[in-house]
Amino acid sequence: MRCFPLLLLLVSGCGTAELGEDLSSPAEEAAPDHVLERRGEGESQTPVPATEAIRRKIIYTATVDMVVEEFSGIPEQVEKLTRQYGGYVARSEQSGAPGSPRRGHWTLRVPVDRFASFLGELLRLGEVRRVTRDSRDVTEEYYDVEARLRNKRREEERLLKLLADATGKLDEVLRVEKELTRVRGEIERVEGRLRVLDDLTAMSTIELHVDEIKDYVPESQVSYATRLRRAFRSSVSALVKTGANLLLFLVILAPWLAVSAVGLAIVIPVVHLFRRGKGGS
């Protein structure tokens, strides 16, 4: 029974050694099995120069800032376009009040193979002020995490076998179970990171910001018809605002006019009586 702690120590040491090898040489561990060219006995395995065999893992993101003359209908168009390209709206926020400019912010997720075409259609919804595109290659990290996951699962298998063959004391069994719990916790963390990378590389992310600015003037020259339409809308908007302010002024002035009218109705007869009395004397 003395060999049982030695076996446990050996399993733990193997797991640590594998993890160390994985961290020290991620490129070799990260490469898939089909990338390695197997040679005859006594010869080393060397990576095939053709990098096309490796499936790249790239995260695509974009940020779009645009303005529209009329915000109504934009939320529906954004959601419809996103569904049309096989994506979904991860986050949506809209603000504003009647009579004041409205704005919206969306976080959109679409498949990476439709990223460019979706972005082109999205830019047609309004006048673009700023667009940023970004891509981050996480291929090395992805295969490194994948290799760590394989190492941890092999370590878990050895611990399970050791636990099944154990005939030792209770404290020795508990030590194996404790080590098994630790390894399984690490497996869950590595699997979680792998799922995140899979999601980020399978679905691109677009941050869309839309502001309603009716009098917005872009840097580039727009068509004459657009300028006429904007001038007319601006004139009507100014007329409506002036009428509203004038009506508000009249409402504010109305109580004072009523009080003044009552005062004049009292003062004027008194003045007339005073003048008549003075003339008769």
HULINDA-V15638 format. One record per backbone hydrogen bond with DSSP energy under -1.0 kcal/mol. NH is the residue of the N-H (numbers start at 1). CO is the residue of the C=O. If there is no record, write none. Layout:
nh=NH co=CO
nh=NH co=CO
This chain:
nh=4 co=1
nh=7 co=3
nh=8 co=4
nh=9 co=5
nh=10 co=6
nh=11 co=7
nh=12 co=8
nh=13 co=9
nh=14 co=10
nh=15 co=11
nh=16 co=12
nh=17 co=13
nh=18 co=14
nh=19 co=15
nh=20 co=16
nh=21 co=17
nh=22 co=18
nh=23 co=19
nh=24 co=20
nh=25 co=21
nh=29 co=25
nh=30 co=26
nh=31 co=27
nh=35 co=32
nh=37 co=46
nh=43 co=40
nh=48 co=35
nh=51 co=49
nh=53 co=50
nh=54 co=51
nh=59 co=136
nh=61 co=134
nh=62 co=205
nh=63 co=132
nh=64 co=207
nh=65 co=130
nh=66 co=209
nh=67 co=127
nh=68 co=211
nh=74 co=71
nh=77 co=73
nh=78 co=74
nh=79 co=75
nh=80 co=76
nh=81 co=77
nh=82 co=78
nh=83 co=79
nh=84 co=80
nh=85 co=81
nh=86 co=83
nh=87 co=82
nh=88 co=109
nh=90 co=107
nh=91 co=107
nh=93 co=105
nh=95 co=103
nh=100 co=97
nh=103 co=95
nh=104 co=210
nh=105 co=93
nh=106 co=208
nh=107 co=91
nh=108 co=206
nh=109 co=88
nh=110 co=204
nh=112 co=202
nh=114 co=111
nh=115 co=112
nh=118 co=114
nh=119 co=115
nh=120 co=116
nh=121 co=117
nh=122 co=118
nh=123 co=119
nh=124 co=121
nh=125 co=122
nh=127 co=67
nh=129 co=65
nh=130 co=65
nh=132 co=63
nh=134 co=61
nh=136 co=59
nh=138 co=57
nh=142 co=138
nh=143 co=139
nh=144 co=140
nh=145 co=141
nh=146 co=142
nh=147 co=143
nh=148 co=144
nh=149 co=145
nh=150 co=146
nh=151 co=147
nh=152 co=148
nh=153 co=149
nh=154 co=150
nh=155 co=151
nh=156 co=152
nh=157 co=153
nh=158 co=154
nh=159 co=155
nh=160 co=156
nh=161 co=157
nh=162 co=158
nh=163 co=159
nh=164 co=160
nh=165 co=161
nh=173 co=169
nh=174 co=170
nh=175 co=171
nh=176 co=172
nh=177 co=173
nh=178 co=174
nh=179 co=175
nh=180 co=176
nh=181 co=177
nh=182 co=178
nh=183 co=179
nh=184 co=180
nh=185 co=181
nh=186 co=182
nh=187 co=183
nh=188 co=184
nh=189 co=185
nh=190 co=186
nh=191 co=187
nh=192 co=188
nh=193 co=189
nh=194 co=190
nh=195 co=191
nh=196 co=192
nh=197 co=193
nh=198 co=194
nh=199 co=195
nh=200 co=196
nh=201 co=197
nh=202 co=198
nh=203 co=199
nh=204 co=110
nh=205 co=60
nh=206 co=108
nh=207 co=62
nh=208 co=106
nh=209 co=64
nh=210 co=104
nh=211 co=66
nh=212 co=102
nh=213 co=68
nh=216 co=213
nh=227 co=223
nh=228 co=224
nh=229 co=225
nh=230 co=226
nh=231 co=227
nh=232 co=228
nh=233 co=229
nh=234 co=230
nh=235 co=231
nh=236 co=232
nh=237 co=233
nh=238 co=234
nh=239 co=235
nh=240 co=236
nh=241 co=237
nh=242 co=238
nh=243 co=239
nh=244 co=240
nh=245 co=241
nh=246 co=242
nh=247 co=243
nh=248 co=244
nh=249 co=245
nh=250 co=246
nh=251 co=247
nh=252 co=248
nh=253 co=249
nh=254 co=250
nh=257 co=253
nh=258 co=254
nh=259 co=255
nh=260 co=256
nh=261 co=257
nh=262 co=258
nh=263 co=259
nh=264 co=260
nh=265 co=261
nh=266 co=262
nh=267 co=263
nh=268 co=264
nh=270 co=266
nh=271 co=267
nh=272 co=268
nh=273 co=269
nh=274 co=270
nh=275 co=271
nh=276 co=272
nh=277 co=273
nh=278 co=274
nh=279 co=275
nh=280 co=276
nh=281 co=277
